[in-house]
């Protein structure tokens, strides 16, 4: 009997996401992260199921933790989660909840869902790696533009810039969901605190890869991934 083909490609992500239903209210906002997640795990981050506990691995922190369907789909495509577990998402006793849990899912660095915590945790992680004398691992935080309404992020932005945390990258998915916005745009909020800032279309994988990988020595990096809201 022939075996089913492995679902490991970018083109397989809709099928993997389709195994998880019941979170339709977050579906549109969550899907805006799909290309960023794929580029990070496919081409940027140095982490795999085999190195998920390696102290020199790259760290990915999903601050935008509500609506994690695309995140779980990418983790499944990359071998962190098996298909049987994916099919049981949000069921009783399933490790895959509506918010990721770092104690239950291999490769997940933080438990998230409440907006505004990820970047501060990213700053702490980057500082911890510096204190341990580990200059190579990269810390990447994925957040939404709406999270910039939360004051904790502005403290983290200021601290990271002043301390020159060049091992820290913030990817902000801008789908125009922020309540307050920022004068001059999101880029200006980060550049005012001495971050290197770049923008890329949030559905353009080549542009995202370029923005995430060009050098930015001596400063943290902020990449604004612009996604046109649906509807």
C-alpha positions as CSV (number, residue, x, y, z in Angstrom):
1,X,0.0,0.0,0.0
2,X,1.6,3.4,-1.0
3,X,2.4,5.8,1.8
4,X,0.9,9.2,1.8
5,X,3.2,12.0,0.6
6,X,4.9,14.0,3.4
7,X,3.5,17.5,3.8
8,X,6.7,19.4,4.1
9,X,6.5,22.2,1.4
10,X,5.2,25.8,1.5
11,X,2.4,24.6,-0.9
12,X,1.3,22.1,1.8
13,X,0.6,24.8,4.4
14,X,-3.1,25.4,3.5
15,X,-3.7,21.6,3.7
16,X,-2.0,21.5,7.1
17,X,-3.9,24.5,8.4
18,X,-7.1,22.9,7.1
19,X,-6.7,20.1,9.6
20,X,-7.4,22.7,12.3
21,X,-10.8,24.3,12.6
22,X,-12.7,26.2,15.2
23,X,-10.8,29.4,15.4
24,X,-12.3,31.3,12.5
25,X,-12.5,34.6,14.3
26,X,-8.7,34.8,14.3
27,X,-8.2,33.1,10.9
28,X,-7.6,36.2,8.8
29,X,-5.1,37.9,11.3
30,X,-3.4,34.5,11.9
31,X,-3.0,33.8,8.1
32,X,-1.2,37.2,7.7
33,X,1.8,35.6,9.5
34,X,2.1,32.5,7.2
35,X,4.8,33.8,4.8
36,X,6.9,35.3,7.5
37,X,6.8,32.0,9.5
38,X,7.7,29.9,6.5
39,X,10.7,32.1,5.5
40,X,12.0,32.1,9.0
41,X,11.8,28.3,9.5
42,X,12.7,27.4,6.0
43,X,15.6,29.8,5.3
44,X,16.6,31.9,8.2
45,X,16.4,30.3,11.7
46,X,19.1,27.8,12.6
47,X,16.9,25.4,14.6
48,X,15.4,22.0,13.9
49,X,13.6,19.2,15.9
50,X,17.1,17.8,16.5
51,X,18.5,21.0,17.9
52,X,15.5,22.3,19.7
53,X,17.3,22.1,23.1
54,X,20.8,23.1,21.8
55,X,22.0,26.2,23.8
56,X,23.4,27.6,20.5
57,X,20.1,27.3,18.6
58,X,18.3,30.4,17.2
59,X,15.2,31.3,19.2
60,X,11.8,32.2,17.7
61,X,9.2,33.9,20.0
62,X,5.7,34.1,18.8
63,X,4.3,37.2,20.6
64,X,1.3,37.2,18.3
65,X,0.1,34.0,20.0
66,X,-3.6,34.2,19.5
67,X,-4.6,32.3,16.4
68,X,-1.6,30.0,16.1
69,X,-2.8,27.8,13.2
70,X,-0.2,28.9,10.7
71,X,2.5,28.5,13.4
72,X,1.5,24.9,14.1
73,X,1.3,24.2,10.4
74,X,4.8,25.4,9.8
75,X,6.1,23.4,12.8
76,X,4.4,20.3,11.4
77,X,5.9,20.9,8.0
78,X,9.3,21.1,9.6
79,X,8.9,18.0,11.8
80,X,8.4,19.5,15.2
81,X,4.7,18.3,15.4
82,X,3.4,15.1,13.8
83,X,0.2,15.0,11.8
84,X,-1.7,12.9,14.4
85,X,-1.2,15.6,16.9
86,X,-2.1,18.3,14.5
87,X,-5.4,16.7,13.7
88,X,-6.3,16.8,17.5
89,X,-5.7,20.5,17.9
90,X,-7.7,22.1,20.6
91,X,-9.2,18.8,21.7
92,X,-9.3,17.7,25.3
93,X,-5.8,16.5,26.2
94,X,-4.3,17.9,23.1
95,X,-1.0,19.8,23.5
96,X,-2.1,22.2,20.8
97,X,-4.3,24.9,22.3
98,X,-5.6,28.2,21.0
99,X,-2.4,29.7,22.5
100,X,1.0,27.9,22.2
101,X,2.3,26.3,25.4
102,X,6.1,26.0,25.7
103,X,5.8,23.1,28.1
104,X,3.7,21.0,25.7
105,X,5.0,21.7,22.2
106,X,8.5,20.8,21.1
107,X,10.4,23.9,19.7
108,X,8.0,26.5,21.2
109,X,10.1,29.0,23.2
110,X,7.4,30.9,25.0
111,X,3.8,30.5,26.0
112,X,1.9,33.4,24.4
113,X,-1.4,34.9,23.5
114,X,-1.8,37.9,25.8
115,X,-0.6,40.7,23.6
116,X,2.5,42.7,24.5
117,X,4.8,40.3,26.2
118,X,6.9,38.8,23.4
119,X,9.3,41.6,22.7
120,X,10.2,42.1,26.4
121,X,10.9,38.4,26.6
122,X,12.9,38.7,23.5
123,X,15.0,41.4,25.0
124,X,15.6,39.3,28.1
125,X,16.5,36.3,26.0
126,X,19.0,38.3,23.9
127,X,20.6,39.7,27.0
128,X,20.8,36.3,28.6
129,X,22.7,35.0,25.5
130,X,25.0,37.9,25.7
131,X,25.7,37.3,29.4
132,X,26.5,33.6,28.5
133,X,29.0,34.6,25.9
134,X,26.9,33.2,23.1
135,X,27.1,35.8,20.2
136,X,25.9,33.5,17.4
137,X,22.2,32.6,18.3
138,X,19.6,34.9,16.9
139,X,16.4,35.9,18.7
140,X,13.4,36.7,16.5
141,X,10.1,37.9,17.9
142,X,7.0,37.9,15.7
143,X,4.4,40.5,16.7
144,X,1.4,42.2,15.3
145,X,1.0,46.0,14.8
146,X,-1.9,46.0,17.3
147,X,0.6,45.0,20.0
148,X,2.2,48.3,19.7
149,X,-0.8,49.7,21.6
150,X,0.7,48.0,24.7
151,X,3.1,50.1,26.7
152,X,5.4,47.2,27.6
153,X,6.6,47.0,24.0
154,X,7.8,50.6,24.0
155,X,10.0,49.9,27.1
156,X,11.4,46.9,25.3
157,X,12.0,48.9,22.1
158,X,13.9,51.6,24.0
159,X,15.9,49.2,26.1
160,X,17.0,47.1,23.1
161,X,18.1,50.1,21.1
162,X,20.1,51.6,23.9
163,X,21.9,48.3,24.6
164,X,22.6,47.6,21.0
165,X,21.1,44.1,20.9
166,X,22.1,43.2,17.4
167,X,21.2,39.6,18.0
168,X,17.5,40.6,18.3
169,X,15.0,41.0,15.4
170,X,11.4,42.1,15.7
171,X,9.1,41.2,12.8
172,X,6.0,43.3,13.0
173,X,3.1,42.1,10.8
174,X,1.3,45.3,9.9
175,X,-2.3,44.6,8.8
176,X,-3.6,47.9,10.0
177,X,-5.1,46.5,13.2
178,X,-3.6,49.0,15.6
179,X,-6.0,51.2,17.5
180,X,-3.7,54.2,17.9
181,X,-1.0,53.9,15.3
182,X,2.3,55.9,15.5
183,X,3.3,59.2,14.0
184,X,5.4,58.5,10.9
185,X,4.5,54.8,10.9
186,X,5.9,51.7,12.7
187,X,9.3,52.1,11.2
188,X,9.7,55.5,12.8
189,X,8.9,54.1,16.3
190,X,11.8,51.7,16.1
191,X,14.3,54.0,14.3
192,X,13.8,56.6,16.9
193,X,15.4,54.2,19.4
194,X,18.3,53.4,17.1
195,X,17.0,50.2,15.6
196,X,17.8,49.3,12.0
197,X,14.4,49.3,10.2
198,X,13.3,47.7,7.0
199,X,9.9,47.1,5.3
200,X,8.8,44.3,3.0
201,X,5.5,43.1,1.5
202,X,4.2,40.5,3.9
203,X,3.3,38.0,1.2
204,X,6.6,38.3,-0.7
205,X,8.9,35.6,0.5
206,X,12.0,36.8,-1.4
207,X,11.6,40.3,-0.1
208,X,11.1,39.1,3.5
209,X,14.2,36.9,3.2
210,X,16.3,39.8,2.0
211,X,15.0,42.1,4.8
212,X,15.7,39.5,7.4
213,X,19.2,38.5,6.3
214,X,21.0,41.7,5.3
215,X,23.6,42.7,7.9
216,X,22.7,45.1,10.7
217,X,25.7,45.1,13.0
218,X,25.6,46.9,16.3
219,X,21.8,47.5,16.3
220,X,18.6,45.4,16.7
221,X,16.6,44.9,13.5
222,X,12.9,45.6,13.0
223,X,11.2,44.3,9.9
224,X,7.8,45.6,9.1
225,X,5.8,43.1,7.0
226,X,3.0,44.9,5.4
227,X,-0.1,42.8,4.7
228,X,-3.2,44.3,3.1
229,X,-6.2,43.6,5.4
230,X,-9.0,41.5,3.9
231,X,-12.5,42.7,3.5
